[in-house]
């Protein structure tokens, strides 16, 4: 179906071809179950988590 | 809809959600969650398109109004600003696999607007932004763990 006439001939806002995000590509590769990964990431971003000072 | 002052405009982002052939399962849950974000004032949907990429790579773009049963999206459709141009369709579809369908949503992050305005009033300028992939966080955690193990 054609786009509305208002979209034709205008300068775009995206600017360049979009690449598929790497997260998607990695997410479908074999590895630990997503649930396990989610738990690890959740722990890493838990409020109050601090790195040991060097 | 009232006109948005440039000074009060929140950051505008886009997402493309791809549905590979024969894997889509539309139950209305996505629309419900999208409407919840809009109703909560978290985002304002500026534009939406449905893209279909054929096996030969050709792309067909559909307006939201081309869909037969919009349901709750009818409210959004009436407020779209048609920001995307024809050339954007080609750029956005570059990320799609042949044979897939994708929804494109352009949205203003209303939640960030007051902070962004305050930063501008304070003389600040946005010089970079981005998203940290979950996979990158995982990789960093694993690297930390490897270092700790090596130090034992």
N, CA and C atoms of all chains as a GROMACS GRO file, in nm:
protein
  618
    1UNK      N    1   0.084  -0.119   0.000
    1UNK     CA    2   0.000   0.000   0.000
    1UNK      C    3   0.088   0.124   0.000
    2UNK      N    4   0.048   0.224  -0.070
    2UNK     CA    5   0.133   0.344  -0.078
    2UNK      C    6   0.132   0.424   0.051
    3UNK      N    7   0.243   0.492   0.073
    3UNK     CA    8   0.249   0.582   0.188
    3UNK      C    9   0.168   0.707   0.160
    4UNK      N   10   0.132   0.775   0.264
    4UNK     CA   11   0.060   0.900   0.245
    4UNK      C   12   0.148   0.999   0.169
    5UNK      N   13   0.085   1.081   0.091
    5UNK     CA   14   0.158   1.177   0.006
    5UNK      C   15   0.248   1.268   0.089
    6UNK      N   16   0.208   1.294   0.212
    6UNK     CA   17   0.286   1.385   0.297
    6UNK      C   18   0.424   1.329   0.329
    7UNK      N   19   0.442   1.199   0.313
    7UNK     CA   20   0.572   1.137   0.347
    7UNK      C   21   0.667   1.136   0.226
    8UNK      N   22   0.614   1.159   0.110
    8UNK     CA   23   0.692   1.145  -0.013
    8UNK      C   24   0.766   1.275  -0.045
    9UNK      N   25   0.895   1.260  -0.079
    9UNK     CA   26   0.973   1.375  -0.123
    9UNK      C   27   1.029   1.460  -0.010
   10UNK      N   28   1.002   1.419   0.113
   10UNK     CA   29   1.055   1.494   0.226
   10UNK      C   30   1.192   1.439   0.268
   11UNK      N   31   1.268   1.520   0.338
   11UNK     CA   32   1.394   1.474   0.394
   11UNK      C   33   1.364   1.386   0.515
   12UNK      N   34   1.431   1.272   0.523
   12UNK     CA   35   1.406   1.180   0.632
   12UNK      C   36   1.472   1.223   0.761
   13UNK      N   37   1.435   1.155   0.868
   13UNK     CA   38   1.492   1.186   0.999
   13UNK      C   39   1.587   1.078   1.050
   14UNK      N   40   1.585   0.962   0.987
   14UNK     CA   41   1.670   0.852   1.034
   14UNK      C   42   1.813   0.871   0.985
   15UNK      N   43   1.829   0.914   0.862
   15UNK     CA   44   1.960   0.958   0.815
   15UNK      C   45   2.050   0.854   0.753
   16UNK      N   46   2.039   0.730   0.795
   16UNK     CA   47   2.128   0.627   0.741
   16UNK      C   48   2.063   0.490   0.758
   17UNK      N   49   2.107   0.393   0.678
   17UNK     CA   50   2.048   0.259   0.694
   17UNK      C   51   2.072   0.206   0.835
   18UNK      N   52   1.971   0.146   0.892
   18UNK     CA   53   1.977   0.095   1.028
   18UNK      C   54   2.030  -0.048   1.026
   19UNK      N   55   2.121  -0.078   1.117
   19UNK     CA   56   2.173  -0.215   1.129
   19UNK      C   57   2.099  -0.289   1.238
   20UNK      N   58   2.081  -0.415   1.218
   20UNK     CA   59   2.014  -0.496   1.321
   20UNK      C   60   2.099  -0.495   1.447
   21UNK      N   61   2.035  -0.472   1.559
   21UNK     CA   62   2.111  -0.462   1.684
   21UNK      C   63   2.183  -0.592   1.716
   22UNK      N   64   2.303  -0.579   1.769
   22UNK     CA   65   2.385  -0.697   1.798
   22UNK      C   66   2.323  -0.782   1.906
   23UNK      N   67   2.242  -0.719   1.991
   23UNK     CA   68   2.180  -0.795   2.100
   23UNK      C   69   2.092  -0.906   2.044
   24UNK      N   70   2.021  -0.874   1.939
   24UNK     CA   71   1.933  -0.974   1.880
   24UNK      C   72   2.014  -1.091   1.825
   25UNK      N   73   2.121  -1.058   1.756
   25UNK     CA   74   2.202  -1.164   1.698
   25UNK      C   75   2.260  -1.254   1.806
   26UNK      N   76   2.307  -1.192   1.916
   26UNK     CA   77   2.367  -1.271   2.023
   26UNK      C   78   2.264  -1.351   2.100
   27UNK      N   79   2.143  -1.292   2.109
   27UNK     CA   80   2.040  -1.356   2.190
   27UNK      C   81   1.995  -1.489   2.132
   28UNK      N   82   2.016  -1.508   2.005
   28UNK     CA   83   1.971  -1.632   1.943
   28UNK      C   84   2.085  -1.734   1.929
   29UNK      N   85   2.202  -1.698   1.979
   29UNK     CA   86   2.313  -1.793   1.974
   29UNK      C   87   2.305  -1.886   2.094
   30UNK      N   88   2.357  -2.008   2.080
   30UNK     CA   89   2.351  -2.102   2.192
   30UNK      C   90   2.424  -2.046   2.313
   31UNK      N   91   2.375  -2.078   2.430
   31UNK     CA   92   2.440  -2.031   2.552
   31UNK      C   93   2.351  -2.061   2.670
   32UNK      N   94   2.385  -2.005   2.785
   32UNK     CA   95   2.303  -2.027   2.905
   32UNK      C   96   2.159  -1.983   2.881
   33UNK      N   97   2.068  -2.043   2.952
   33UNK     CA   98   1.927  -2.010   2.937
   33UNK      C   99   1.903  -1.864   2.968
   34UNK      N  100   1.816  -1.798   2.893
   34UNK     CA  101   1.790  -1.656   2.916
   34UNK      C  102   1.751  -1.624   3.059
   35UNK      N  103   1.678  -1.714   3.124
   35UNK     CA  104   1.635  -1.689   3.261
   35UNK      C  105   1.756  -1.675   3.353
   36UNK      N  106   1.854  -1.762   3.334
   36UNK     CA  107   1.975  -1.755   3.416
   36UNK      C  108   2.048  -1.624   3.390
   37UNK      N  109   2.053  -1.583   3.263
   37UNK     CA  110   2.123  -1.459   3.229
   37UNK      C  111   2.051  -1.340   3.290
   38UNK      N  112   1.922  -1.344   3.286
   38UNK     CA  113   1.844  -1.233   3.342
   38UNK      C  114   1.874  -1.215   3.490
   39UNK      N  115   1.884  -1.324   3.560
   39UNK     CA  116   1.912  -1.316   3.703
   39UNK      C  117   2.049  -1.254   3.729
   40UNK      N  118   2.146  -1.290   3.648
   40UNK     CA  119   2.281  -1.236   3.664
   40UNK      C  120   2.282  -1.086   3.639
   41UNK      N  121   2.215  -1.044   3.532
   41UNK     CA  122   2.212  -0.901   3.500
   41UNK      C  123   2.136  -0.824   3.606
   42UNK      N  124   2.026  -0.881   3.652
   42UNK     CA  125   1.948  -0.814   3.756
   42UNK      C  126   2.032  -0.792   3.881
   43UNK      N  127   2.114  -0.889   3.913
   43UNK     CA  128   2.201  -0.876   4.030
   43UNK      C  129   2.303  -0.764   4.008
   44UNK      N  130   2.349  -0.751   3.884
   44UNK     CA  131   2.452  -0.651   3.854
   44UNK      C  132   2.399  -0.509   3.862
   45UNK      N  133   2.271  -0.492   3.839
   45UNK     CA  134   2.216  -0.356   3.840
   45UNK      C  135   2.130  -0.331   3.964
   46UNK      N  136   2.146  -0.414   4.063
   46UNK     CA  137   2.072  -0.397   4.188
   46UNK      C  138   2.112  -0.267   4.256
   47UNK      N  139   2.015  -0.188   4.302
   47UNK     CA  140   2.048  -0.062   4.370
   47UNK      C  141   2.142  -0.086   4.488
   48UNK      N  142   2.241  -0.002   4.498
   48UNK     CA  143   2.333  -0.013   4.610
   48UNK      C  144   2.454  -0.099   4.583
   49UNK      N  145   2.454  -0.165   4.469
   49UNK     CA  146   2.570  -0.249   4.438
   49UNK      C  147   2.690  -0.158   4.412
   50UNK      N  148   2.798  -0.186   4.472
   50UNK     CA  149   2.918  -0.103   4.455
   50UNK      C  150   3.037  -0.193   4.419
   51UNK      N  151   3.123  -0.134   4.338
   51UNK     CA  152   3.248  -0.204   4.309
   51UNK      C  153   3.344  -0.181   4.426
   52UNK      N  154   3.429  -0.279   4.454
   52UNK     CA  155   3.531  -0.254   4.556
   52UNK      C  156   3.626  -0.146   4.507
   53UNK      N  157   3.661  -0.055   4.595
   53UNK     CA  158   3.754   0.053   4.555
   53UNK      C  159   3.893  -0.003   4.533
   54UNK      N  160   3.959   0.058   4.434
   54UNK     CA  161   4.094   0.012   4.400
   54UNK      C  162   4.194   0.073   4.498
   55UNK      N  163  -0.455   1.787   2.018
   55UNK     CA  164  -0.323   1.781   2.083
   55UNK      C  165  -0.258   1.920   2.075
   56UNK      N  166  -0.203   1.965   2.182
   56UNK     CA  167  -0.140   2.096   2.183
   56UNK      C  168  -0.001   2.087   2.123
   57UNK      N  169   0.043   2.201   2.069
   57UNK     CA  170   0.175   2.205   2.009
   57UNK      C  171   0.281   2.198   2.118
   58UNK      N  172   0.384   2.118   2.093
   58UNK     CA  173   0.488   2.101   2.194
   58UNK      C  174   0.599   2.203   2.172
   59UNK      N  175   0.630   2.279   2.276
   59UNK     CA  176   0.741   2.374   2.268
   59UNK      C  177   0.871   2.297   2.255
   60UNK      N  178   0.961   2.350   2.172
   60UNK     CA  179   1.090   2.281   2.151
   60UNK      C  180   1.165   2.267   2.281
   61UNK      N  181   1.149   2.366   2.368
   61UNK     CA  182   1.220   2.362   2.495
   61UNK      C  183   1.167   2.253   2.587
   62UNK      N  184   1.043   2.213   2.562
   62UNK     CA  185   0.982   2.113   2.648
   62UNK      C  186   0.980   1.974   2.585
   63UNK      N  187   1.037   1.963   2.466
   63UNK     CA  188   1.033   1.835   2.395
   63UNK      C  189   1.131   1.736   2.458
   64UNK      N  190   1.082   1.617   2.484
   64UNK     CA  191   1.168   1.513   2.537
   64UNK      C  192   1.245   1.446   2.424
   65UNK      N  193   1.344   1.364   2.459
   65UNK     CA  194   1.420   1.293   2.356
   65UNK      C  195   1.327   1.204   2.272
   66UNK      N  196   1.354   1.201   2.143
   66UNK     CA  197   1.272   1.122   2.052
   66UNK      C  198   1.352   1.000   2.006
   67UNK      N  199   1.296   0.884   2.023
   67UNK     CA  200   1.362   0.758   1.987
   67UNK      C  201   1.276   0.680   1.888
   68UNK      N  202   1.335   0.578   1.831
   68UNK     CA  203   1.255   0.486   1.751
   68UNK      C  204   1.290   0.343   1.790
   69UNK      N  205   1.195   0.256   1.774
   69UNK     CA  206   1.220   0.113   1.788
   69UNK      C  207   1.160   0.044   1.667
   70UNK      N  208   1.227  -0.063   1.626
   70UNK     CA  209   1.174  -0.150   1.521
   70UNK      C  210   1.160  -0.288   1.582
   71UNK      N  211   1.041  -0.339   1.582
   71UNK     CA  212   1.018  -0.473   1.636
   71UNK      C  213   0.987  -0.565   1.520
   72UNK      N  214   1.076  -0.659   1.499
   72UNK     CA  215   1.062  -0.749   1.383
   72UNK      C  216   0.994  -0.879   1.422
   73UNK      N  217   0.906  -0.924   1.336
   73UNK     CA  218   0.839  -1.052   1.356
   73UNK      C  219   0.876  -1.142   1.238
   74UNK      N  220   0.966  -1.236   1.260
   74UNK     CA  221   1.003  -1.326   1.151
   74UNK      C  222   0.880  -1.402   1.101
   75UNK      N  223   0.888  -1.444   0.978
   75UNK     CA  224   0.774  -1.514   0.917
   75UNK      C  225   0.732  -1.632   1.003
   76UNK      N  226   0.603  -1.647   1.022
   76UNK     CA  227   0.542  -1.762   1.091
   76UNK      C  228   0.573  -1.769   1.241
   77UNK      N  229   0.624  -1.662   1.297
   77UNK     CA  230   0.650  -1.666   1.442
   77UNK      C  231   0.566  -1.564   1.518
   78UNK      N  232   0.493  -1.481   1.447
   78UNK     CA  233   0.416  -1.378   1.517
   78UNK      C  234   0.296  -1.439   1.588
   79UNK      N  235   0.265  -1.380   1.702
   79UNK     CA  236   0.155  -1.428   1.784
   79UNK      C  237   0.088  -1.307   1.849
   80UNK      N  238   0.006  -1.239   1.770
   80UNK     CA  239  -0.053  -1.115   1.818
   80UNK      C  240  -0.176  -1.144   1.903
   81UNK      N  241  -0.165  -1.113   2.030
   81UNK     CA  242  -0.277  -1.136   2.121
   81UNK      C  243  -0.337  -1.004   2.169
   82UNK      N  244  -0.275  -0.894   2.128
   82UNK     CA  245  -0.321  -0.764   2.175
   82UNK      C  246  -0.243  -0.716   2.297
   83UNK      N  247  -0.155  -0.801   2.347
   83UNK     CA  248  -0.079  -0.766   2.466
   83UNK      C  249   0.014  -0.647   2.440
   84UNK      N  250   0.076  -0.646   2.321
   84UNK     CA  251   0.168  -0.536   2.288
   84UNK      C  252   0.095  -0.403   2.284
   85UNK      N  253  -0.021  -0.402   2.223
   85UNK     CA  254  -0.099  -0.279   2.213
   85UNK      C  255  -0.139  -0.232   2.353
   86UNK      N  256  -0.178  -0.326   2.436
   86UNK     CA  257  -0.220  -0.293   2.573
   86UNK      C  258  -0.105  -0.227   2.650
   87UNK      N  259   0.015  -0.285   2.636
   87UNK     CA  260   0.130  -0.229   2.708
   87UNK      C  261   0.172  -0.094   2.650
   88UNK      N  262   0.162  -0.080   2.518
   88UNK     CA  263   0.194   0.048   2.456
   88UNK      C  264   0.098   0.156   2.504
   89UNK      N  265  -0.030   0.122   2.507
   89UNK     CA  266  -0.130   0.219   2.552
   89UNK      C  267  -0.109   0.254   2.699
   90UNK      N  268  -0.062   0.158   2.777
   90UNK     CA  269  -0.036   0.185   2.919
   90UNK      C  270   0.076   0.288   2.933
   91UNK      N  271   0.178   0.278   2.848
   91UNK     CA  272   0.287   0.376   2.851
   91UNK      C  273   0.238   0.515   2.812
   92UNK      N  274   0.151   0.517   2.713
   92UNK     CA  275   0.095   0.645   2.667
   92UNK      C  276   0.004   0.704   2.775
   93UNK      N  277  -0.082   0.621   2.828
   93UNK     CA  278  -0.178   0.669   2.930
   93UNK      C  279  -0.107   0.718   3.056
   94UNK      N  280   0.007   0.657   3.086
   94UNK     CA  281   0.081   0.695   3.206
   94UNK      C  282   0.165   0.822   3.183
   95UNK      N  283   0.170   0.868   3.056
   95UNK     CA  284   0.248   0.987   3.026
   95UNK      C  285   0.397   0.957   3.018
   96UNK      N  286   0.430   0.831   3.001
   96UNK     CA  287   0.572   0.794   2.989
   96UNK      C  288   0.625   0.827   2.850
   97UNK      N  289   0.545   0.799   2.750
   97UNK     CA  290   0.585   0.831   2.613
   97UNK      C  291   0.467   0.895   2.538
   98UNK      N  292   0.502   0.960   2.428
   98UNK     CA  293   0.400   1.008   2.334
   98UNK      C  294   0.437   0.948   2.198
   99UNK      N  295   0.347   0.876   2.139
   99UNK     CA  296   0.376   0.814   2.009
   99UNK      C  297   0.361   0.921   1.901
  100UNK      N  298   0.470   0.940   1.826
  100UNK     CA  299   0.472   1.045   1.723
  100UNK      C  300   0.435   0.987   1.587
  101UNK      N  301   0.483   0.866   1.561
  101UNK     CA  302   0.456   0.806   1.430
  101UNK      C  303   0.466   0.654   1.440
  102UNK      N  304   0.394   0.588   1.355
  102UNK     CA  305   0.399   0.441   1.350
  102UNK      C  306   0.382   0.396   1.205
  103UNK      N  307   0.457   0.292   1.169
  103UNK     CA  308   0.441   0.232   1.037
  103UNK      C  309   0.456   0.081   1.052
  104UNK      N  310   0.395   0.008   0.963
  104UNK     CA  311   0.414  -0.136   0.954
  104UNK      C  312   0.493  -0.162   0.826
  105UNK      N  313   0.605  -0.231   0.838
  105UNK     CA  314   0.687  -0.261   0.722
  105UNK      C  315   0.684  -0.411   0.693
  106UNK      N  316   0.673  -0.445   0.569
  106UNK     CA  317   0.675  -0.585   0.527
  106UNK      C  318   0.786  -0.601   0.424
  107UNK      N  319   0.882  -0.688   0.455
  107UNK     CA  320   0.994  -0.708   0.363
  107UNK      C  321   0.977  -0.844   0.294
  108UNK      N  322   0.964  -0.840   0.166
  108UNK     CA  323   0.943  -0.963   0.089
  108UNK      C  324   1.072  -1.042   0.078
  109UNK      N  325   1.058  -1.165   0.032
  109UNK     CA  326   1.175  -1.252   0.017
  109UNK      C  327   1.278  -1.193  -0.078
  110UNK      N  328   1.233  -1.115  -0.175
  110UNK     CA  329   1.326  -1.055  -0.271
  110UNK      C  330   1.385  -0.924  -0.219
  111UNK      N  331   1.352  -0.887  -0.096
  111UNK     CA  332   1.409  -0.767  -0.036
  111UNK      C  333   1.327  -0.641  -0.056
  112UNK      N  334   1.224  -0.650  -0.137
  112UNK     CA  335   1.141  -0.531  -0.158
  112UNK      C  336   1.059  -0.503  -0.032
  113UNK      N  337   1.032  -0.376  -0.008
  113UNK     CA  338   0.966  -0.336   0.116
  113UNK      C  339   0.833  -0.267   0.087
  114UNK      N  340   0.733  -0.309   0.159
  114UNK     CA  341   0.602  -0.246   0.150
  114UNK      C  342   0.574  -0.180   0.285
  115UNK      N  343   0.538  -0.055   0.282
  115UNK     CA  344   0.508   0.017   0.406
  115UNK      C  345   0.359   0.043   0.416
  116UNK      N  346   0.307   0.018   0.534
  116UNK     CA  347   0.164   0.041   0.556
  116UNK      C  348   0.145   0.144   0.666
  117UNK      N  349   0.050   0.230   0.643
  117UNK     CA  350   0.010   0.323   0.747
  117UNK      C  351  -0.075   0.247   0.849
  118UNK      N  352  -0.078   0.299   0.969
  118UNK     CA  353  -0.161   0.236   1.071
  118UNK      C  354  -0.308   0.231   1.026
  119UNK      N  355  -0.348   0.334   0.956
  119UNK     CA  356  -0.487   0.342   0.911
  119UNK      C  357  -0.520   0.239   0.804
  120UNK      N  358  -0.416   0.174   0.749
  120UNK     CA  359  -0.439   0.069   0.649
  120UNK      C  360  -0.486  -0.061   0.714
  121UNK      N  361  -0.464  -0.074   0.844
  121UNK     CA  362  -0.505  -0.196   0.913
  121UNK      C  363  -0.656  -0.199   0.928
  122UNK      N  364  -0.711  -0.319   0.921
  122UNK     CA  365  -0.857  -0.332   0.921
  122UNK      C  366  -0.918  -0.300   1.058
  123UNK      N  367  -0.859  -0.359   1.163
  123UNK     CA  368  -0.917  -0.340   1.295
  123UNK      C  369  -0.812  -0.280   1.387
  124UNK      N  370  -0.818  -0.149   1.406
  124UNK     CA  371  -0.716  -0.082   1.487
  124UNK      C  372  -0.737  -0.100   1.636
  125UNK      N  373  -0.859  -0.120   1.677
  125UNK     CA  374  -0.886  -0.135   1.819
  125UNK      C  375  -0.841  -0.012   1.896
  126UNK      N  376  -0.765  -0.036   2.002
  126UNK     CA  377  -0.719   0.074   2.087
  126UNK      C  378  -0.624   0.169   2.014
  127UNK      N  379  -0.561   0.118   1.908
  127UNK     CA  380  -0.466   0.201   1.833
  127UNK      C  381  -0.535   0.316   1.759
  128UNK      N  382  -0.666   0.307   1.750
  128UNK     CA  383  -0.741   0.413   1.683
  128UNK      C  384  -0.712   0.549   1.746
  129UNK      N  385  -0.698   0.549   1.878
  129UNK     CA  386  -0.671   0.674   1.950
  129UNK      C  387  -0.535   0.729   1.910
  130UNK      N  388  -0.436   0.639   1.903
  130UNK     CA  389  -0.302   0.682   1.865
  130UNK      C  390  -0.299   0.730   1.721
  131UNK      N  391  -0.366   0.659   1.636
  131UNK     CA  392  -0.362   0.690   1.493
  131UNK      C  393  -0.407   0.833   1.467
  132UNK      N  394  -0.504   0.876   1.544
  132UNK     CA  395  -0.559   1.012   1.525
  132UNK      C  396  -0.459   1.119   1.567
  133UNK      N  397  -0.358   1.080   1.644
  133UNK     CA  398  -0.264   1.178   1.698
  133UNK      C  399  -0.126   1.171   1.634
  134UNK      N  400  -0.108   1.083   1.537
  134UNK     CA  401   0.024   1.068   1.476
  134UNK      C  402   0.064   1.194   1.400
  135UNK      N  403   0.196   1.219   1.397
  135UNK     CA  404   0.246   1.341   1.334
  135UNK      C  405   0.309   1.315   1.198
  136UNK      N  406   0.314   1.189   1.154
  136UNK     CA  407   0.373   1.156   1.022
  136UNK      C  408   0.513   1.218   1.007
  137UNK      N  409   0.598   1.190   1.105
  137UNK     CA  410   0.735   1.242   1.102
  137UNK      C  411   0.820   1.170   0.998
  138UNK      N  412   0.798   1.039   0.984
  138UNK     CA  413   0.881   0.961   0.893
  138UNK      C  414   0.853   0.996   0.748
  139UNK      N  415   0.961   1.001   0.670
  139UNK     CA  416   0.948   1.027   0.528
  139UNK      C  417   0.970   0.896   0.451
  140UNK      N  418   0.941   0.902   0.325
  140UNK     CA  419   0.955   0.782   0.241
  140UNK      C  420   1.097   0.726   0.248
  141UNK      N  421   1.197   0.813   0.250
  141UNK     CA  422   1.336   0.764   0.251
  141UNK      C  423   1.371   0.696   0.383
  142UNK      N  424   1.298   0.729   0.488
  142UNK     CA  425   1.320   0.662   0.616
  142UNK      C  426   1.281   0.515   0.610
  143UNK      N  427   1.180   0.486   0.531
  143UNK     CA  428   1.132   0.348   0.521
  143UNK      C  429   1.246   0.256   0.475
  144UNK      N  430   1.319   0.301   0.375
  144UNK     CA  431   1.430   0.221   0.323
  144UNK      C  432   1.539   0.204   0.429
  145UNK      N  433   1.568   0.312   0.499
  145UNK     CA  434   1.672   0.307   0.602
  145UNK      C  435   1.633   0.213   0.717
  146UNK      N  436   1.509   0.221   0.758
  146UNK     CA  437   1.462   0.138   0.870
  146UNK      C  438   1.454  -0.008   0.829
  147UNK      N  439   1.409  -0.032   0.708
  147UNK     CA  440   1.391  -0.170   0.661
  147UNK      C  441   1.524  -0.240   0.638
  148UNK      N  442   1.634  -0.165   0.637
  148UNK     CA  443   1.766  -0.225   0.616
  148UNK      C  444   1.798  -0.325   0.727
  149UNK      N  445   1.738  -0.306   0.843
  149UNK     CA  446   1.766  -0.396   0.956
  149UNK      C  447   1.682  -0.523   0.951
  150UNK      N  448   1.586  -0.526   0.863
  150UNK     CA  449   1.491  -0.640   0.861
  150UNK      C  450   1.542  -0.755   0.776
  151UNK      N  451   1.503  -0.875   0.818
  151UNK     CA  452   1.531  -0.993   0.737
  151UNK      C  453   1.422  -1.008   0.630
  152UNK      N  454   1.461  -1.060   0.513
  152UNK     CA  455   1.359  -1.087   0.412
  152UNK      C  456   1.252  -1.182   0.466
  153UNK      N  457   1.128  -1.155   0.432
  153UNK     CA  458   1.019  -1.241   0.476
  153UNK      C  459   0.962  -1.203   0.611
  154UNK      N  460   1.009  -1.093   0.667
  154UNK     CA  461   0.961  -1.054   0.800
  154UNK      C  462   0.869  -0.932   0.793
  155UNK      N  463   0.799  -0.912   0.902
  155UNK     CA  464   0.714  -0.793   0.919
  155UNK      C  465   0.765  -0.719   1.042
  156UNK      N  466   0.759  -0.588   1.037
  156UNK     CA  467   0.809  -0.511   1.151
  156UNK      C  468   0.718  -0.392   1.181
  157UNK      N  469   0.710  -0.360   1.307
  157UNK     CA  470   0.641  -0.239   1.348
  157UNK      C  471   0.744  -0.134   1.386
  158UNK      N  472   0.727  -0.014   1.336
  158UNK     CA  473   0.817   0.097   1.368
  158UNK      C  474   0.740   0.198   1.453
  159UNK      N  475   0.798   0.233   1.564
  159UNK     CA  476   0.734   0.331   1.652
  159UNK      C  477   0.834   0.444   1.678
  160UNK      N  478   0.792   0.566   1.650
  160UNK     CA  479   0.870   0.685   1.684
  160UNK      C  480   0.801   0.746   1.806
  161UNK      N  481   0.875   0.770   1.910
  161UNK     CA  482   0.810   0.818   2.031
  161UNK      C  483   0.896   0.920   2.105
  162UNK      N  484   0.826   1.008   2.172
  162UNK     CA  485   0.893   1.106   2.257
  162UNK      C  486   0.896   1.052   2.400
  163UNK      N  487   1.010   1.060   2.461
  163UNK     CA  488   1.025   1.016   2.600
  163UNK      C  489   0.977   1.129   2.692
  164UNK      N  490   0.849   1.129   2.718
  164UNK     CA  491   0.794   1.236   2.801
  164UNK      C  492   0.855   1.237   2.940
  165UNK      N  493   0.889   1.117   2.989
  165UNK     CA  494   0.945   1.106   3.123
  165UNK      C  495   1.077   1.181   3.136
  166UNK      N  496   1.148   1.197   3.022
  166UNK     CA  497   1.280   1.260   3.027
  166UNK      C  498   1.273   1.409   3.000
  167UNK      N  499   1.158   1.458   2.953
  167UNK     CA  500   1.149   1.598   2.911
  167UNK      C  501   1.181   1.698   3.022
  168UNK      N  502   1.124   1.684   3.141
  168UNK     CA  503   1.155   1.784   3.246
  168UNK      C  504   1.304   1.788   3.280
  169UNK      N  505   1.366   1.670   3.285
  169UNK     CA  506   1.510   1.666   3.316
  169UNK      C  507   1.590   1.730   3.203
  170UNK      N  508   1.552   1.698   3.079
  170UNK     CA  509   1.624   1.754   2.963
  170UNK      C  510   1.610   1.906   2.960
  171UNK      N  511   1.490   1.955   2.990
  171UNK     CA  512   1.468   2.100   2.992
  171UNK      C  513   1.553   2.166   3.100
  172UNK      N  514   1.556   2.103   3.217
  172UNK     CA  515   1.635   2.156   3.327
  172UNK      C  516   1.784   2.159   3.291
  173UNK      N  517   1.829   2.054   3.223
  173UNK     CA  518   1.970   2.048   3.182
  173UNK      C  519   2.002   2.160   3.083
  174UNK      N  520   1.908   2.186   2.990
  174UNK     CA  521   1.929   2.293   2.892
  174UNK      C  522   1.931   2.430   2.962
  175UNK      N  523   1.840   2.448   3.056
  175UNK     CA  524   1.834   2.576   3.128
  175UNK      C  525   1.962   2.598   3.209
  176UNK      N  526   2.023   2.488   3.250
  176UNK     CA  527   2.148   2.498   3.327
  176UNK      C  528   2.269   2.515   3.236
  177UNK      N  529   2.245   2.519   3.106
  177UNK     CA  530   2.354   2.537   3.012
  177UNK      C  531   2.413   2.408   2.960
  178UNK      N  532   2.353   2.297   2.996
  178UNK     CA  533   2.405   2.168   2.952
  178UNK      C  534   2.364   2.136   2.810
  179UNK      N  535   2.445   2.059   2.743
  179UNK     CA  536   2.415   2.013   2.607
  179UNK      C  537   2.434   1.863   2.601
  180UNK      N  538   2.340   1.796   2.542
  180UNK     CA  539   2.354   1.652   2.525
  180UNK      C  540   2.463   1.625   2.423
  181UNK      N  541   2.567   1.555   2.464
  181UNK     CA  542   2.676   1.528   2.369
  181UNK      C  543   2.682   1.381   2.330
  182UNK      N  544   2.613   1.296   2.401
  182UNK     CA  545   2.608   1.155   2.362
  182UNK      C  546   2.499   1.086   2.442
  183UNK      N  547   2.441   0.988   2.382
  183UNK     CA  548   2.351   0.900   2.455
  183UNK      C  549   2.352   0.764   2.386
  184UNK      N  550   2.296   0.668   2.449
  184UNK     CA  551   2.297   0.536   2.387
  184UNK      C  552   2.236   0.434   2.480
  185UNK      N  553   2.236   0.314   2.436
  185UNK     CA  554   2.178   0.204   2.514
  185UNK      C  555   2.287   0.101   2.538
  186UNK      N  556   2.294   0.052   2.659
  186UNK     CA  557   2.390  -0.053   2.691
  186UNK      C  558   2.320  -0.187   2.675
  187UNK      N  559   2.363  -0.267   2.579
  187UNK     CA  560   2.298  -0.397   2.559
  187UNK      C  561   2.315  -0.487   2.681
  188UNK      N  562   2.213  -0.561   2.713
  188UNK     CA  563   2.221  -0.655   2.825
  188UNK      C  564   2.340  -0.749   2.806
  189UNK      N  565   2.365  -0.784   2.680
  189UNK     CA  566   2.477  -0.875   2.652
  189UNK      C  567   2.610  -0.813   2.694
  190UNK      N  568   2.621  -0.680   2.681
  190UNK     CA  569   2.745  -0.613   2.721
  190UNK      C  570   2.761  -0.617   2.873
  191UNK      N  571   2.649  -0.603   2.946
  191UNK     CA  572   2.654  -0.612   3.093
  191UNK      C  573   2.697  -0.753   3.133
  192UNK      N  574   2.639  -0.852   3.065
  192UNK     CA  575   2.677  -0.991   3.093
  192UNK      C  576   2.825  -1.014   3.069
  193UNK      N  577   2.874  -0.961   2.958
  193UNK     CA  578   3.015  -0.980   2.923
  193UNK      C  579   3.105  -0.917   3.029
  194UNK      N  580   3.063  -0.799   3.080
  194UNK     CA  581   3.143  -0.733   3.183
  194UNK      C  582   3.143  -0.814   3.312
  195UNK      N  583   3.027  -0.869   3.347
  195UNK     CA  584   3.018  -0.951   3.469
  195UNK      C  585   3.108  -1.073   3.456
  196UNK      N  586   3.100  -1.136   3.339
  196UNK     CA  587   3.181  -1.256   3.318
  196UNK      C  588   3.330  -1.224   3.321
  197UNK      N  589   3.366  -1.108   3.268
  197UNK     CA  590   3.507  -1.068   3.270
  197UNK      C  591   3.554  -1.043   3.413
  198UNK      N  592   3.467  -0.978   3.493
  198UNK     CA  593   3.499  -0.954   3.634
  198UNK      C  594   3.521  -1.087   3.708
  199UNK      N  595   3.430  -1.180   3.681
  199UNK     CA  596   3.439  -1.311   3.747
  199UNK      C  597   3.567  -1.384   3.707
  200UNK      N  598   3.603  -1.371   3.579
  200UNK     CA  599   3.725  -1.436   3.531
  200UNK      C  600   3.848  -1.377   3.598
  201UNK      N  601   3.845  -1.243   3.618
  201UNK     CA  602   3.956  -1.176   3.685
  201UNK      C  603   3.968  -1.222   3.830
  202UNK      N  604   3.852  -1.229   3.896
  202UNK     CA  605   3.852  -1.272   4.037
  202UNK      C  606   3.903  -1.415   4.050
  203UNK      N  607   3.863  -1.500   3.956
  203UNK     CA  608   3.907  -1.639   3.958
  203UNK      C  609   4.057  -1.647   3.936
  204UNK      N  610   4.108  -1.567   3.844
  204UNK     CA  611   4.251  -1.567   3.814
  204UNK      C  612   4.332  -1.516   3.932
  205UNK      N  613   4.270  -1.429   4.012
  205UNK     CA  614   4.341  -1.372   4.127
  205UNK      C  615   4.343  -1.464   4.247
  206UNK      N  616   4.264  -1.573   4.242
  206UNK     CA  617   4.259  -1.665   4.358
  206UNK      C  618   4.388  -1.748   4.369
   0.00000   0.00000   0.00000
